[in-house]
Amino acid sequence: MIHASPKTQGFGFNLRSPLTFEGEDPLAAESPKGRIQFRPYSVDTALGWWMPQFFAQEIKGKVRNDEEARERRLTEIGDALRSTQGEATVRTAFQSHIDSMEEFLNKHQIEARSVIGRDLKFERFLASRVKALSDPETIRRHARSLTFASMPDIWTDGSAVKEFESSFFEDVAYRAAGTNQHRVVKSILFRLDDESLTTGEDLAEAFKTSIAEDHWTDSDWEE
């Protein structure tokens, strides 16, 4: 929703800022900290983030609620843009933003470099956002924060198994050495109960021995 060059560094124009909503700005309160965090529940592997089914079931409802709320917010922004004064208000606010930036640069004696086709680029940016926020499927795609998928059946592919297991336990070992251990890591370390395990290879061997003696259950993830 920000129109600016990647090098603008804080002086971009926020498309939402001039729009009026009933109640609070639909996205004003949203921040990365407010989104569902999946890393504490999963392990980073060569095949992507692996999450035990136990944790997946636990956070799926939260993810669904989070995505539905974001979808409603984006729909509200689309409705505001398509309103009678929506686009006109945004264009006026963009020009005011340009004027204020020019005033700021002049005041501080900073030479401004003009952007070729600035107004045309903004019109294209605005048109693309209006189009995107008018399409329910596009809105759903942008609102999506996390996609759950079953673990692929890799077990007949020796190289894939090796890459998956190696990356899995290397990530566990790396995060186990940190001061803030996430739930998935804590569960594995609690089950193995051996502080001498420091490398991915050590953890992998101990894990195989442990599950050979007693299979893993959902209760192991509750620790």
Backbone bond lengths (Angstrom), bond angles and torsions (degrees), N, CA, C in turn:
res aa  C-N    CA-C-N  psi(-1)  N-CA   C-N-CA  omega(-1)  CA-C   N-CA-C  phi
1 M - - - 1.455 - - 1.531 112.04 -
2 I 1.339 117.02 3.31 1.450 120.85 -179.60 1.512 109.22 -103.66
3 H 1.338 117.24 127.22 1.458 121.54 178.17 1.520 108.06 -101.63
4 A 1.337 116.12 110.65 1.453 120.24 178.85 1.510 109.34 -174.83
5 S 1.309 114.98 161.28 1.460 120.02 170.89 1.516 107.95 -69.11
6 P 1.341 118.68 148.19 1.472 120.39 177.64 1.521 112.95 -57.16
7 K 1.350 117.27 -20.33 1.460 121.22 -178.16 1.523 112.54 -93.67
8 T 1.327 117.24 5.04 1.457 120.47 -176.60 1.523 112.39 -65.39
9 Q 1.329 117.64 -33.44 1.461 123.78 173.59 1.529 113.57 55.74
10 G 1.324 115.87 64.68 1.460 119.96 171.37 1.507 116.01 97.74
11 F 1.335 118.11 -4.87 1.460 119.92 -178.11 1.522 112.38 -108.71
12 G 1.304 117.21 20.06 1.454 120.50 -179.81 1.517 112.06 -72.22
13 F 1.311 115.31 162.95 1.468 121.94 179.55 1.514 108.98 -98.74
14 N 1.319 116.29 123.76 1.451 122.21 -179.54 1.521 109.23 -87.80
15 L 1.314 116.55 115.67 1.460 121.73 -175.95 1.525 112.41 -62.33
16 R 1.323 117.61 -27.50 1.467 121.08 -178.29 1.516 112.87 -77.01
17 S 1.340 116.48 -27.01 1.470 120.29 -168.32 1.523 114.58 -55.91
18 P 1.343 120.95 -39.79 1.466 118.56 -178.52 1.522 114.17 -85.98
19 L 1.329 117.61 -6.98 1.464 120.08 -175.80 1.520 110.67 -80.29
20 T 1.316 115.98 151.03 1.459 122.03 -179.53 1.521 109.90 -109.12
21 F 1.326 115.62 131.35 1.460 121.10 179.04 1.517 109.66 -124.71
22 E 1.305 115.16 156.39 1.461 119.49 173.47 1.519 106.91 -75.47
23 G 1.314 116.73 121.86 1.458 119.73 -176.05 1.520 109.48 82.30
24 E 1.336 117.10 -147.17 1.446 121.72 -176.75 1.526 111.21 -80.37
25 D 1.341 115.20 160.25 1.457 121.95 173.66 1.528 107.28 -56.35
26 P 1.332 119.18 126.46 1.465 122.17 -176.06 1.520 115.62 -53.43
27 L 1.348 118.33 -29.19 1.454 119.61 -177.98 1.522 113.13 -116.41
28 A 1.318 117.49 2.34 1.462 120.26 -174.46 1.524 112.22 -62.73
29 A 1.337 116.29 -36.34 1.461 119.44 -175.50 1.523 112.74 -86.87
30 E 1.328 116.51 -5.24 1.466 118.85 -176.28 1.519 110.83 -81.58
31 S 1.309 116.52 135.96 1.450 122.44 176.98 1.523 107.95 -144.80
32 P 1.335 118.20 161.85 1.466 119.82 177.85 1.528 112.88 -54.21
33 K 1.351 115.95 -34.54 1.454 119.08 -179.44 1.519 111.47 -68.32
34 G 1.338 116.34 -24.82 1.454 119.94 -177.72 1.513 113.39 -82.47
35 R 1.324 117.19 -11.77 1.451 120.34 -178.57 1.531 111.36 -83.20
36 I 1.325 114.74 160.99 1.450 119.82 -179.86 1.530 109.56 -65.38
37 Q 1.317 116.35 127.27 1.457 121.37 178.69 1.530 109.44 -94.43
38 F 1.347 116.73 121.12 1.459 119.65 -178.49 1.527 112.72 -101.85
39 R 1.326 117.85 -19.13 1.459 120.67 -175.38 1.529 113.44 -59.79
40 P 1.344 119.47 -38.51 1.469 118.72 179.25 1.519 113.48 -61.27
41 Y 1.336 117.07 -19.20 1.460 121.17 -175.37 1.529 112.83 -104.04
42 S 1.321 118.44 0.39 1.461 120.16 -171.35 1.522 112.29 -138.38
43 V 1.327 114.28 165.10 1.462 122.67 -179.32 1.523 108.34 -116.75
44 D 1.322 116.64 135.50 1.459 122.05 -179.49 1.525 109.13 -81.68
45 T 1.333 116.57 121.01 1.465 120.68 -177.84 1.525 110.23 -128.84
46 A 1.332 115.44 174.08 1.458 121.05 177.72 1.520 111.55 -63.62
47 L 1.314 118.09 -19.22 1.466 122.54 179.98 1.521 112.47 -101.22
48 G 1.319 117.03 9.01 1.457 120.55 -177.67 1.524 110.44 109.46
49 W 1.307 115.65 -170.21 1.467 120.00 -178.69 1.520 110.08 -78.59
50 W 1.330 115.34 122.39 1.467 121.18 178.58 1.526 108.81 -99.79
51 M 1.330 115.63 130.23 1.461 120.92 -179.07 1.517 109.35 -129.36
52 P 1.324 118.23 131.53 1.471 119.73 177.21 1.525 110.66 -63.82
53 Q 1.305 116.67 146.68 1.454 122.16 -178.80 1.524 111.63 -55.28
54 F 1.314 116.61 -33.22 1.468 121.64 -179.30 1.526 110.61 -58.64
55 F 1.341 116.51 -46.55 1.460 120.47 179.88 1.527 111.50 -74.41
56 A 1.334 116.40 -36.07 1.464 120.27 -179.85 1.526 110.41 -58.38
57 Q 1.319 116.54 -45.32 1.464 120.39 178.93 1.530 111.11 -64.03
58 E 1.320 115.55 -31.21 1.457 120.60 -177.17 1.527 111.90 -70.18
59 I 1.340 117.77 -36.92 1.461 119.37 -174.02 1.533 114.22 -106.06
60 K 1.330 117.79 -6.77 1.469 119.34 -179.36 1.523 112.07 -57.18
61 G 1.317 117.19 -41.29 1.457 120.43 179.66 1.520 111.61 -64.11
62 K 1.343 116.57 -40.82 1.465 121.12 178.59 1.523 110.41 -64.71
63 V 1.331 116.40 -41.92 1.464 120.69 179.65 1.518 110.01 -64.00
64 R 1.327 117.03 -44.00 1.463 121.30 -179.96 1.536 110.88 -61.39
65 N 1.323 117.28 -44.56 1.466 120.56 178.67 1.528 111.51 -64.17
66 D 1.334 115.92 -39.70 1.458 121.48 179.58 1.526 110.43 -63.62
67 E 1.317 116.93 -44.32 1.461 121.27 -178.69 1.526 111.63 -69.38
68 E 1.320 117.15 -38.35 1.462 120.23 178.22 1.527 110.98 -65.03
69 A 1.348 116.45 -38.09 1.463 120.21 178.67 1.529 109.96 -66.86
70 R 1.327 117.24 -41.56 1.460 120.58 179.51 1.528 110.70 -67.33
71 E 1.329 116.02 -35.53 1.467 119.92 177.58 1.528 110.36 -63.76
72 R 1.317 116.54 -41.37 1.469 119.96 178.17 1.523 110.52 -64.53
73 R 1.341 116.70 -39.32 1.463 120.49 -179.97 1.527 110.80 -63.24
74 L 1.336 116.05 -46.15 1.460 119.85 -179.21 1.527 111.51 -65.78
75 T 1.327 116.37 -35.92 1.463 120.25 177.07 1.521 110.40 -63.79
76 E 1.323 117.22 -40.51 1.458 121.32 178.03 1.523 111.06 -62.68
77 I 1.318 117.07 -39.90 1.466 120.69 178.74 1.522 109.73 -65.17
78 G 1.338 116.92 -43.00 1.452 120.89 177.43 1.520 111.77 -60.44
79 D 1.324 115.97 -43.02 1.472 120.26 178.77 1.532 110.79 -62.51
80 A 1.332 115.84 -40.53 1.467 120.02 -179.49 1.524 111.08 -66.18
81 L 1.339 116.71 -39.79 1.464 120.39 179.22 1.527 111.57 -65.82
82 R 1.335 116.51 -35.73 1.468 120.14 -176.92 1.530 112.65 -86.09
83 S 1.310 116.66 -1.89 1.469 119.42 179.25 1.531 109.92 -67.29
84 T 1.325 115.61 170.31 1.469 121.35 -175.62 1.527 112.71 -52.33
85 Q 1.310 116.74 -44.13 1.462 120.68 -176.64 1.528 113.13 -105.33
86 G 1.321 117.44 2.84 1.459 120.63 -172.91 1.519 115.10 -54.48
87 E 1.345 116.74 -62.06 1.460 120.30 -176.81 1.522 111.40 -66.45
88 A 1.324 117.49 -37.51 1.465 120.78 179.64 1.526 110.26 -62.98
89 T 1.335 116.17 -41.09 1.462 121.00 179.25 1.525 110.59 -62.74
90 V 1.324 115.46 -42.21 1.462 120.39 -179.15 1.533 110.46 -65.93
91 R 1.334 117.23 -41.79 1.469 120.22 179.60 1.531 110.91 -63.12
92 T 1.330 116.42 -42.33 1.460 120.94 179.02 1.528 110.66 -63.26
93 A 1.329 115.67 -42.52 1.457 120.54 -179.63 1.532 110.74 -66.69
94 F 1.324 117.07 -36.13 1.471 120.70 178.87 1.527 110.11 -64.81
95 Q 1.326 116.79 -42.79 1.466 119.65 178.60 1.528 110.60 -64.44
96 S 1.330 116.59 -38.89 1.470 120.44 177.05 1.522 110.28 -63.09
97 H 1.328 115.43 -38.04 1.464 120.48 177.92 1.526 110.09 -63.22
98 I 1.327 117.32 -44.88 1.461 121.38 178.00 1.521 110.57 -60.41
99 D 1.336 116.29 -45.21 1.468 120.72 -179.62 1.531 111.07 -61.25
100 S 1.326 116.46 -42.15 1.470 119.76 -178.59 1.521 110.99 -68.29
101 M 1.343 117.06 -35.58 1.456 120.05 177.83 1.531 110.85 -67.51
102 E 1.320 116.62 -40.17 1.462 120.62 177.93 1.522 110.63 -63.73
103 E 1.335 115.86 -41.28 1.465 120.35 178.01 1.527 110.55 -63.18
104 F 1.331 116.09 -42.13 1.469 121.11 179.83 1.529 110.47 -62.19
105 L 1.337 116.54 -46.74 1.465 120.81 -178.57 1.520 111.74 -65.19
106 N 1.334 116.44 -40.99 1.461 120.09 178.51 1.527 111.21 -64.49
107 K 1.326 115.91 -41.29 1.463 120.78 -179.26 1.515 111.20 -60.56
108 H 1.323 116.00 -38.14 1.463 120.27 -177.70 1.525 112.23 -97.84
109 Q 1.325 115.11 11.79 1.466 121.75 176.32 1.535 111.38 53.91
110 I 1.325 114.68 46.90 1.461 121.45 177.43 1.519 107.98 -106.46
111 E 1.310 115.75 126.97 1.453 119.70 -178.51 1.524 110.35 -74.85
112 A 1.300 115.94 124.66 1.468 120.69 -179.55 1.519 110.29 -92.51
113 R 1.310 115.87 140.65 1.458 120.73 175.39 1.526 108.38 -103.51
114 S 1.300 116.32 121.08 1.465 120.34 -176.47 1.520 110.66 -67.13
115 V 1.314 114.93 148.82 1.466 121.86 178.22 1.521 108.20 -100.12
116 I 1.311 115.77 118.30 1.459 120.45 -179.17 1.530 110.20 -64.26
117 G 1.318 115.70 128.34 1.463 120.49 178.68 1.511 113.55 67.11
118 R 1.342 116.14 31.66 1.471 120.31 -175.99 1.519 112.62 -56.32
119 D 1.320 116.88 -50.38 1.461 120.32 -176.61 1.525 111.93 -65.43
120 L 1.346 116.26 -38.48 1.460 119.97 178.04 1.516 110.92 -65.24
121 K 1.338 116.34 -40.72 1.471 120.52 178.31 1.521 110.95 -63.19
122 F 1.337 115.92 -39.52 1.460 118.73 179.06 1.523 110.90 -66.59
123 E 1.341 116.94 -41.04 1.463 120.34 178.97 1.524 110.66 -61.58
124 R 1.323 116.73 -39.29 1.461 120.21 178.02 1.523 110.96 -67.23
125 F 1.335 115.07 -40.93 1.465 120.63 177.22 1.523 110.63 -60.42
126 L 1.334 115.98 -46.77 1.466 121.21 -179.47 1.524 110.86 -63.45
127 A 1.336 116.33 -44.68 1.469 120.14 -179.33 1.527 111.08 -62.72
128 S 1.337 116.62 -39.28 1.469 119.65 -179.26 1.521 111.33 -66.85
129 R 1.355 116.84 -36.64 1.461 120.24 179.85 1.532 110.90 -71.90
130 V 1.323 116.33 -39.84 1.469 119.69 177.94 1.528 109.65 -62.53
131 K 1.342 116.36 -43.68 1.457 120.60 179.90 1.527 110.82 -63.23
132 A 1.346 116.10 -46.74 1.465 120.42 -178.11 1.522 111.26 -62.71
133 L 1.336 116.51 -41.48 1.460 120.65 -176.51 1.521 112.53 -84.70
134 S 1.329 116.24 8.99 1.468 121.31 173.62 1.524 110.86 -105.70
135 D 1.332 116.19 -4.85 1.463 121.43 -176.40 1.531 109.89 -111.04
136 P 1.334 118.03 113.26 1.468 121.03 -177.20 1.526 113.64 -55.20
137 E 1.337 117.44 -38.51 1.462 119.92 -178.81 1.521 111.28 -67.44
138 T 1.330 116.81 -40.44 1.468 120.72 177.61 1.522 110.20 -64.68
139 I 1.321 116.78 -40.28 1.464 121.13 178.05 1.522 110.27 -61.54
140 R 1.334 116.20 -44.49 1.467 119.14 179.14 1.518 111.30 -61.82
141 R 1.346 115.69 -38.40 1.461 119.61 -179.51 1.528 111.38 -66.11
142 H 1.339 116.19 -41.60 1.461 119.86 179.46 1.531 111.99 -72.53
143 A 1.320 116.60 -24.84 1.462 119.93 -179.75 1.523 111.85 -81.23
144 R 1.328 115.73 -17.04 1.466 120.14 -176.32 1.518 110.59 -67.25
145 S 1.310 116.99 130.69 1.462 120.88 -178.82 1.520 112.63 -113.20
146 L 1.318 117.00 -25.29 1.461 119.90 -176.31 1.520 109.58 -154.53
147 T 1.323 116.65 132.02 1.458 121.32 179.34 1.526 109.06 -112.70
148 F 1.302 116.55 124.27 1.460 122.04 178.11 1.530 109.24 -93.89
149 A 1.310 116.81 136.86 1.462 121.52 176.94 1.522 108.49 -144.72
150 S 1.332 116.18 148.09 1.459 120.16 179.37 1.529 109.98 -67.47
151 M 1.315 114.94 151.31 1.462 120.45 177.12 1.524 108.85 -62.83
152 P 1.355 118.44 127.01 1.472 119.83 179.19 1.523 111.19 -66.18
153 D 1.305 116.81 151.96 1.459 122.10 -179.56 1.531 108.82 -81.58
154 I 1.324 115.27 91.89 1.470 120.70 -175.95 1.531 112.85 -102.85
155 W 1.314 116.85 0.80 1.460 119.50 -163.58 1.522 114.62 -73.05
156 T 1.329 118.38 -7.60 1.471 120.17 173.87 1.525 111.38 -96.10
157 D 1.330 115.95 -3.46 1.462 121.83 179.31 1.524 108.28 -105.67
158 G 1.321 116.29 100.67 1.460 121.38 -174.98 1.516 114.40 -56.80
159 S 1.335 117.52 -42.77 1.464 120.30 -178.39 1.525 111.12 -68.08
160 A 1.333 117.00 -37.97 1.463 120.72 179.03 1.526 110.68 -66.07
161 V 1.340 115.89 -41.17 1.459 120.68 178.59 1.526 109.93 -62.52
162 K 1.330 116.07 -43.90 1.465 120.62 -178.86 1.520 111.06 -62.77
163 E 1.334 116.90 -44.25 1.469 120.78 179.75 1.525 111.39 -65.35
164 F 1.334 115.47 -41.25 1.461 119.18 -179.53 1.522 110.54 -64.30
165 E 1.328 117.39 -51.46 1.458 120.97 -176.87 1.526 111.49 -64.04
166 S 1.338 116.81 -42.07 1.461 120.39 -179.06 1.520 110.89 -62.51
167 S 1.331 116.45 -48.72 1.463 120.03 -178.69 1.530 111.35 -67.13
168 F 1.331 116.78 -35.08 1.460 122.11 179.06 1.527 110.43 -59.64
169 F 1.321 116.76 -54.01 1.458 119.70 -174.78 1.524 112.70 -77.06
170 E 1.327 117.99 -25.33 1.465 120.00 173.78 1.521 109.83 -65.43
171 D 1.331 116.87 -39.73 1.462 120.01 178.75 1.522 110.96 -67.37
172 V 1.334 116.41 -41.98 1.466 120.20 178.15 1.527 110.24 -61.76
173 A 1.345 116.97 -43.76 1.463 121.22 -179.26 1.532 110.87 -63.58
174 Y 1.322 115.53 -42.89 1.469 120.17 -179.45 1.525 111.00 -62.84
175 R 1.316 116.56 -45.79 1.456 120.49 -177.53 1.525 111.94 -75.48
176 A 1.342 116.50 -26.59 1.464 120.00 178.34 1.532 110.94 -67.05
177 A 1.333 116.68 -26.49 1.461 121.03 -179.07 1.530 112.13 -79.54
178 G 1.320 116.86 -10.99 1.454 120.64 -179.51 1.517 112.47 -81.10
179 T 1.320 114.85 170.37 1.471 119.63 -179.06 1.521 112.30 -83.91
180 N 1.340 116.77 -23.87 1.466 121.10 -178.41 1.530 109.47 -112.40
181 Q 1.316 116.34 91.88 1.462 120.71 -177.13 1.529 110.32 -87.73
182 H 1.316 115.34 129.36 1.457 120.95 -179.32 1.528 111.45 -78.49
183 R 1.326 115.00 166.84 1.468 119.99 -173.32 1.515 113.36 -57.57
184 V 1.343 117.12 -43.77 1.457 119.76 -177.51 1.527 110.89 -63.12
185 V 1.322 116.67 -38.40 1.470 121.18 179.32 1.527 110.02 -71.51
186 K 1.325 116.34 -43.76 1.462 119.83 178.65 1.523 111.84 -58.28
187 S 1.332 115.97 -39.74 1.467 120.24 -178.66 1.522 111.13 -63.52
188 I 1.322 116.11 -43.54 1.469 120.55 -179.62 1.523 110.48 -66.70
189 L 1.330 116.96 -45.48 1.467 119.98 -179.65 1.528 111.90 -65.39
190 F 1.324 116.09 -36.99 1.458 119.41 179.06 1.527 110.50 -64.95
191 R 1.322 116.07 -41.06 1.461 120.42 179.91 1.531 110.61 -65.79
192 L 1.334 117.99 -42.61 1.467 120.75 -177.80 1.528 111.56 -75.29
193 D 1.337 117.17 -33.77 1.467 122.92 174.00 1.530 112.41 50.04
194 D 1.349 115.12 53.92 1.468 119.45 179.96 1.530 107.84 -148.99
195 E 1.332 116.63 103.88 1.458 120.95 -176.12 1.524 112.80 -72.30
196 S 1.317 118.50 -9.31 1.467 120.78 -179.99 1.530 111.83 -80.53
197 L 1.315 117.44 -9.62 1.463 121.31 -179.39 1.520 109.18 -80.07
198 T 1.333 116.23 111.17 1.460 119.68 -175.63 1.529 113.58 -123.42
199 T 1.327 118.16 -18.87 1.464 120.33 -178.48 1.520 110.58 -109.15
200 G 1.314 115.40 163.22 1.456 119.84 178.06 1.516 111.78 -61.80
201 E 1.348 116.38 -39.11 1.467 120.31 179.76 1.522 111.38 -63.57
202 D 1.344 116.49 -42.81 1.465 120.65 178.90 1.522 111.08 -62.55
203 L 1.320 115.70 -44.23 1.461 119.96 -179.33 1.524 111.31 -65.04
204 A 1.326 116.71 -39.20 1.463 120.58 -179.61 1.522 110.88 -63.41
205 E 1.317 116.70 -45.60 1.464 120.37 -179.42 1.518 111.43 -65.06
206 A 1.333 116.18 -42.38 1.461 120.18 179.64 1.524 110.61 -65.87
207 F 1.321 116.53 -37.52 1.456 121.40 179.64 1.527 110.62 -64.42
208 K 1.326 116.67 -46.00 1.466 120.96 179.98 1.524 110.72 -61.93
209 T 1.327 115.66 -41.47 1.468 119.61 179.26 1.526 110.63 -64.84
210 S 1.321 115.81 -41.31 1.459 121.01 -177.71 1.523 112.03 -63.57
211 I 1.345 117.26 -47.26 1.468 119.14 -176.68 1.526 111.69 -76.37
212 A 1.338 116.47 -19.50 1.467 118.96 174.69 1.524 110.16 -70.89
213 E 1.321 115.63 -31.70 1.464 120.49 -179.94 1.524 111.46 -81.69
214 D 1.338 116.05 -37.09 1.468 119.98 -177.50 1.525 107.79 -154.56
215 H 1.330 117.15 116.44 1.467 119.87 -173.43 1.521 111.55 -63.09
216 W 1.318 114.68 156.07 1.464 122.49 -177.71 1.521 109.81 -78.19
217 T 1.340 116.45 139.38 1.461 120.98 177.83 1.532 109.40 -128.79
218 D 1.323 115.89 169.67 1.465 119.44 179.70 1.526 112.21 -59.11
219 S 1.305 117.00 -30.33 1.469 119.66 -179.16 1.517 111.50 -63.28
220 D 1.346 117.52 -24.62 1.463 120.07 178.52 1.523 111.62 -67.79
221 W 1.324 118.01 -24.89 1.453 120.60 179.74 1.521 111.53 -84.84
222 E 1.312 117.84 -8.71 1.454 120.98 -178.25 1.499 112.51 -81.44
223 E 1.325 118.00 -14.18 1.454 121.00 -176.52 1.527 110.93 -67.75
